[in-house]
Each structure stands twice: as structure tokens, then as C-alpha cells.
Amino acid sequence: MENQTDDQKHSKLNTQMFGKLVVIAVMMFGFGYLLVPIYKQICEITGVNILTSQEMKVKPIDNSQVDKSRTITVEFDANTQGPFRFRPTVNSMQVHPGEMAQIVYEVVNTQARSVEAQAIPSYAPQQAAAHFKKVECFCFQQQTLEASQAKQMPVVFYLDPALPKDVKTITLSYTFFEIAGREKKAELKPTELKQAVAG
């Protein structure tokens, strides 16, 4: 009889514990669910870390680092070593130092096979290289072109306002060349890439 009483007590305790765990789990789920709206409300009240839809529509402020007193001519050039047609969509553009600009290069794989390729940039005059800042460039990574594929590849850049005053024209030139095979590509080091362009 005592055993049954002990079993009943344990069963009752287990039921109570299970009920408490269920309540705690529901409360935790509810807290997690309400956390985002509560956080937004707190941010609205305090004015911290909030972007309203109206603020998101505001036009970006002009970059105060743009030197509108200077205009630099940037010329674009393209060379190939491999089965490609490769060219810039425009030959040159006028930019102010500090101003964001974009140029698009077009490449066509003239082969009936997939080709791995890499582009290496060069600059003239050489001193301009340190002041030519690329934000986005197809030269950052190797390219895979399928058979007869045409591709447009953007370069987003700006010229550092510290560019020497005597520099009026900069030429950005790319050499686009085929890399022989995936295994070879993985083994190429920066010095070997330069040799591949030179060779």
C-alpha cells in the first residue's frame, strides 16, 4: 500500500514538473516571439538605431570628399591572350577625384568550349596605381566563360583625392588571358600570373 502511495506521489510530482516545464517553454517562445516588436518600440521611444521608411527614402548626401575643382580623364584599354574578344564599352570618361564611377568591359569566348580566365590591370602613369581605388572589379577573381558566352563585367572605382596635381590623364589597361585547366589555375601564384601575362 505504501508502494502505491509512493508511486502516486512520484507520479503527481512528475505531472507537476511536466506542467511547469510546459509553462516555461511557452513563456520562452512567447518572449522570443515578442522580442523584435518590443525592441522596435524601445528604439522608437529612445530614438536609438531606427530607420523609418521616410528616412530610407532620403537621397544620399553628396560626398564631401569629391574634388570638383579637378577633372581627370580616365582612358580604358583592353588586351587579350587567348580565345577572346575583349573591350571596354567606352574608351574614356571624365571623373573628379573622390567621385564614384563605373565602366563596363565586355568579353566574348570565341571557342566552342568552356574557358577559365583572369584579368590583370595595369596603370599609366605608374604613380597613379596607388590612387586608383577599385570597389568592384572582375579582376578580383578568375572568370569562367562557357562556350561562346558573352559577358559584361563592371569596374566600380574612384580616384583618391590625394592623386598628384600634375596627373591629368590615367590609363587603365586590362590583359585578359586564358588559364590552362582548373588544377593549373589553383597552383598559380601572383608572380606566375604576371609571367603568364608577360609570356
Phi, psi and chi 1 to 4 in degrees:
 res  aa     phi    psi   chi1   chi2   chi3   chi4
   1 MET       -  -40.3 -163.0   75.1  173.5      -
   2 GLU   -64.6  -36.9  -71.1  179.3    9.2      -
   3 ASN   -60.5  -42.4  -72.0  -19.5      -      -
   4 GLN   -63.9  -38.3  -73.5 -177.8  -10.9      -
   5 THR   -65.6  -42.9  -53.2      -      -      -
   6 ASP   -62.4  -43.0  -74.0  -16.8      -      -
   7 ASP   -62.3  -39.9  -72.7  -15.4      -      -
   8 GLN   -65.9  -39.1  -72.9  173.5   -7.5      -
   9 LYS   -63.9  -44.6  -75.4 -179.7 -177.9  177.6
  10 HIS   -63.6  -40.8  -75.5  -59.3      -      -
  11 SER   -63.1  -41.9  178.3      -      -      -
  12 LYS   -64.7  -43.5 -172.3  175.2 -178.4 -178.4
  13 LEU   -62.7  -41.7  -74.6  172.8      -      -
  14 ASN   -63.1  -41.6  -73.5  -17.6      -      -
  15 THR   -63.4  -43.2  -55.8      -      -      -
  16 GLN   -63.6  -43.4  -72.5  176.0  -13.1      -
  17 MET   -63.1  -43.3 -178.8   60.9   70.2      -
  18 PHE   -60.8  -42.4  178.8   74.5      -      -
  19 GLY   -61.9  -42.4      -      -      -      -
  20 LYS   -63.2  -42.9  -72.5  177.7 -176.0  177.5
  21 LEU   -63.2  -39.5  -70.3  173.3      -      -
  22 VAL   -63.0  -44.5  168.2      -      -      -
  23 VAL   -61.4  -44.8  170.0      -      -      -
  24 ILE   -62.4  -43.4  -69.8  169.9      -      -
  25 ALA   -62.4  -42.9      -      -      -      -
  26 VAL   -63.7  -42.4  169.1      -      -      -
  27 MET   -64.3  -41.0  -71.9  175.4   64.2      -
  28 MET   -64.0  -43.5  -72.2  174.6   65.9      -
  29 PHE   -61.5  -44.3  175.7   78.5      -      -
  30 GLY   -62.8  -41.3      -      -      -      -
  31 PHE   -63.1  -44.8  179.0   73.6      -      -
  32 GLY   -62.7  -39.5      -      -      -      -
  33 TYR   -66.0  -38.6 -178.2   77.7      -      -
  34 LEU   -87.0   -7.6  -65.5  173.0      -      -
  35 LEU   -61.5  -43.6 -168.6   58.6      -      -
  36 VAL   -65.5  -50.7  172.8      -      -      -
  37 PRO   -61.5  -36.8   -7.1    7.5      -      -
  38 ILE   -63.9  -42.8  -69.8  169.8      -      -
  39 TYR   -61.0  -43.6  175.5   75.6      -      -
  40 LYS   -62.5  -41.5  -75.1 -177.5  179.4  176.2
  41 GLN   -63.4  -43.1  -72.2  -64.6  -37.3      -
  42 ILE   -62.7  -41.4  -68.2  170.1      -      -
  43 CYS   -64.0  -39.6  -73.1      -      -      -
  44 GLU   -65.5  -41.1  -76.5 -180.0   16.5      -
  45 ILE   -66.8  -44.4  -67.9  166.9      -      -
  46 THR   -86.1  -16.8   60.0      -      -      -
  47 GLY    75.4   20.9      -      -      -      -
  48 VAL  -101.1  135.0  176.5      -      -      -
  49 ASN    51.1   52.7 -167.3   25.8      -      -
  50 ILE  -127.4  137.0 -177.6  163.6      -      -
  51 LEU  -125.3  108.2  -76.1  174.4      -      -
  52 THR   -82.5  163.2   63.7      -      -      -
  53 SER   -61.6  -31.8   57.9      -      -      -
  54 GLN   -68.0  -41.3 -171.9  173.7    5.2      -
  55 GLU   -65.8  -33.7  -73.0  171.2  -32.8      -
  56 MET   -69.7  -22.6  -69.4  168.9   71.0      -
  57 LYS   -84.5  -11.9  -68.1  176.7 -174.5  174.4
  58 VAL   -64.4  136.0  173.8      -      -      -
  59 LYS   -67.8  144.5  -68.3 -179.2 -179.2  176.7
  60 PRO   -63.9  145.9   18.5  -26.7      -      -
  61 ILE   -71.4  142.3  -61.3  168.9      -      -
  62 ASP   -59.1  141.8  -73.5  -20.8      -      -
  63 ASN   -68.6  117.5 -175.6   -6.1      -      -
  64 SER   -74.1   -8.4   60.5      -      -      -
  65 GLN   -85.2   -6.4  -61.9  -60.9  -45.9      -
  66 VAL   -72.3  126.0  175.6      -      -      -
  67 ASP   -94.6   91.5 -177.0   -3.1      -      -
  68 LYS   -76.8   -5.5  -66.4 -166.4  175.9  176.9
  69 SER   -80.0  -12.1   67.5      -      -      -
  70 ARG  -122.5  141.6  -62.2  171.9   61.5 -163.4
  71 THR  -126.3  126.3  -58.3      -      -      -
  72 ILE  -111.2  135.4  -49.3  -63.3      -      -
  73 THR   -89.3  121.8  -59.7      -      -      -
  74 VAL  -107.7  118.4 -178.6      -      -      -
  75 GLU   -99.1  147.5  -61.4  174.7  -21.7      -
  76 PHE  -121.0  135.7  -56.2  100.6      -      -
  77 ASP  -133.2  155.0 -177.2   43.1      -      -
  78 ALA  -142.2  135.6      -      -      -      -
  79 ASN  -131.2  152.2  -55.4  -69.6      -      -
  80 THR  -131.5  148.5   60.3      -      -      -
  81 GLN  -133.9   90.5  -69.6 -173.0    2.7      -
  82 GLY   146.4 -174.5      -      -      -      -
  83 PRO   -83.5   61.3   33.3  -35.8      -      -
  84 PHE  -131.3  153.9  -48.8  108.4      -      -
  85 ARG  -107.5  127.0  -71.7 -161.4  -54.0  -88.9
  86 PHE  -143.5  126.4  178.7   56.5      -      -
  87 ARG  -159.7  155.2   67.6  178.1 -172.2   87.9
  88 PRO   -80.1  152.6   27.2  -30.9      -      -
  89 THR   -76.1  -22.4   53.8      -      -      -
  90 VAL  -133.2  151.8  -63.6      -      -      -
  91 ASN   -82.6  -27.1  -66.3  -35.7      -      -
  92 SER  -161.7  164.9   66.5      -      -      -
  93 MET  -152.6  158.9   65.8  172.8   58.7      -
  94 GLN  -100.8  128.6  -53.2  -74.5  -42.1      -
  95 VAL  -135.1  151.6  -63.2      -      -      -
  96 HIS   -93.3  141.6  -60.2  -64.1      -      -
  97 PRO   -54.4  134.4  -27.3   36.3      -      -
  98 GLY    90.5  -11.4      -      -      -      -
  99 GLU   -87.8  134.1  175.9 -176.7   33.4      -
 100 MET   -75.7  135.4 -157.9   69.5   72.0      -
 101 ALA  -139.4  162.1      -      -      -      -
 102 GLN  -139.0  137.3  177.5  175.7  -57.6      -
 103 ILE  -127.0  147.6  170.5   69.0      -      -
 104 VAL  -117.4  131.4  174.5      -      -      -
 105 TYR  -103.4  143.2  -85.3   76.3      -      -
 106 GLU  -111.6  137.6  -68.0  179.3  -23.0      -
 107 VAL  -133.4  143.1   64.4      -      -      -
 108 VAL  -128.7  128.5  178.3      -      -      -
 109 ASN   -82.4  114.9  176.3    9.5      -      -
 110 THR   -87.4    2.7   60.4      -      -      -
 111 GLN   -98.0  158.8  -63.0  -66.8  -55.7      -
 112 ALA   -92.1   36.1      -      -      -      -
 113 ARG  -148.4  161.1   61.2 -179.5  172.4   84.1
 114 SER   -73.0  143.3  176.8      -      -      -
 115 VAL  -132.7  135.3  175.4      -      -      -
 116 GLU   -96.0  134.9  -62.1  -76.2  -28.5      -
 117 ALA  -144.1  163.8      -      -      -      -
 118 GLN  -142.8  145.2  176.7   75.6   48.7      -
 119 ALA  -113.8  137.0      -      -      -      -
 120 ILE  -119.7  125.5  -61.1  -68.1      -      -
 121 PRO   -87.4  154.8   30.9  -32.4      -      -
 122 SER  -142.4  160.2   59.9      -      -      -
 123 TYR  -132.9  147.8  -50.9   87.3      -      -
 124 ALA  -138.2  131.7      -      -      -      -
 125 PRO   -68.8  158.3   27.5  -34.3      -      -
 126 GLN   -58.1  -33.3 -171.9   60.7   41.3      -
 127 GLN   -65.3  -18.3   64.4 -177.3   12.8      -
 128 ALA   -74.6  -19.6      -      -      -      -
 129 ALA   -56.5  -40.9      -      -      -      -
 130 ALA   -70.3  -17.0      -      -      -      -
 131 HIS  -108.1   -1.8  -57.9  -75.9      -      -
 132 PHE   -94.9  104.3 -158.6  104.2      -      -
 133 LYS  -103.4  113.2  -52.6  -65.6 -175.3 -177.4
 134 LYS   -94.8  124.7  -67.2 -168.9  -71.9  -64.1
 135 VAL   -88.5  -37.9  177.4      -      -      -
 136 GLU  -140.0  135.4  178.2 -175.2  -17.1      -
 137 CYS  -158.4  137.3 -178.5      -      -      -
 138 PHE   -66.6  -15.8   57.4   91.1      -      -
 139 CYS   -76.2   -9.8   62.7      -      -      -
 140 PHE   -69.0  -21.9  -68.6  161.2      -      -
 141 GLN  -145.5  160.9   58.5 -170.4   10.2      -
 142 GLN   -72.6  150.4  -66.7  167.7   -3.4      -
 143 GLN  -111.8  142.7  -57.1  -68.3  -36.2      -
 144 THR  -111.4  122.4  -59.4      -      -      -
 145 LEU  -114.8  123.0  -64.1  167.6      -      -
 146 GLU   -73.4  171.0  -59.9  -58.1  -31.7      -
 147 ALA   -54.8  125.1      -      -      -      -
 148 SER    60.4   17.9  -55.7      -      -      -
 149 GLN   -74.9  138.4 -178.7 -176.3    3.8      -
 150 ALA  -107.7  141.0      -      -      -      -
 151 LYS  -141.8  139.7 -161.2  174.0 -166.1 -179.2
 152 GLN  -105.1  129.4  -68.9 -158.5  -34.7      -
 153 MET  -127.8  115.2  -55.4  179.8  -65.1      -
 154 PRO   -82.7  152.9   29.5  -32.6      -      -
 155 VAL  -126.4  117.9 -179.7      -      -      -
 156 VAL  -105.3  127.3  179.4      -      -      -
 157 PHE  -149.4  168.3   67.9   93.2      -      -
 158 TYR  -147.8  159.3   67.6   93.1      -      -
 159 LEU  -100.5  129.6  -57.3  177.0      -      -
 160 ASP   -60.8  128.7 -170.0  -29.3      -      -
 161 PRO   -58.0  -16.4  -25.9   35.1      -      -
 162 ALA   -78.4    2.3      -      -      -      -
 163 LEU   -53.0  130.2 -179.9   73.1      -      -
 164 PRO   -52.2  141.8  -26.9   34.1      -      -
 165 LYS   -62.5  -27.1  -57.9  -80.5 -173.5 -172.7
 166 ASP   -78.4   -9.2   61.2  -34.3      -      -
 167 VAL   -84.9  114.6  176.6      -      -      -
 168 LYS  -109.1  -24.2  -51.6  -70.4 -175.2 -167.2
 169 THR  -135.8  135.6  -57.6      -      -      -
 170 ILE  -125.8  136.7  -62.5  173.9      -      -
 171 THR  -109.7  123.2  -59.3      -      -      -
 172 LEU  -102.6  117.9  170.2   62.9      -      -
 173 SER  -120.5  136.3  179.1      -      -      -
 174 TYR  -116.6  138.2  -76.6  101.9      -      -
 175 THR  -109.2  121.5  -59.8      -      -      -
 176 PHE  -107.2  119.4 -160.3   73.2      -      -
 177 PHE  -135.8  153.9   62.6   94.6      -      -
 178 GLU   -78.8  141.4 -179.5  178.2    3.4      -
 179 ILE  -107.1  125.7  -63.0  172.2      -      -
 180 ALA   -78.8   99.7      -      -      -      -
 181 GLY    80.8  151.0      -      -      -      -
 182 ARG   -66.3  -39.5  -68.0 -178.0 -179.5  -87.3
 183 GLU   -65.8  -42.3  -72.5  146.2   17.5      -
 184 LYS   -63.3  -41.0  178.9   67.1  176.1  170.1
 185 LYS   -58.5  -43.9  174.4 -174.2   74.3  172.0
 186 ALA   -65.2  -27.6      -      -      -      -
 187 GLU   -86.3  -17.6  -66.0  168.9    4.2      -
 188 LEU   -64.9  134.0  -77.8  176.9      -      -
 189 LYS  -104.9  163.8  -62.3  174.5 -177.3  172.4
 190 PRO   -52.7  -38.7  -27.0   33.7      -      -
 191 THR   -67.0  -35.8   52.6      -      -      -
 192 GLU   -70.6  -32.4  -68.8  171.6  -37.0      -
 193 LEU   -63.1  -42.3  -72.5  175.7      -      -
 194 LYS   -63.3  -39.7  -71.5  179.5 -176.8  176.1
 195 GLN   -65.5  -37.3  -71.7  171.5   -0.7      -
 196 ALA   -64.2  -37.1      -      -      -      -
 197 VAL   -70.0  -44.8  173.4      -      -      -
 198 ALA   -65.6  -34.5      -      -      -      -
 199 GLY   -80.2      -      -      -      -      -
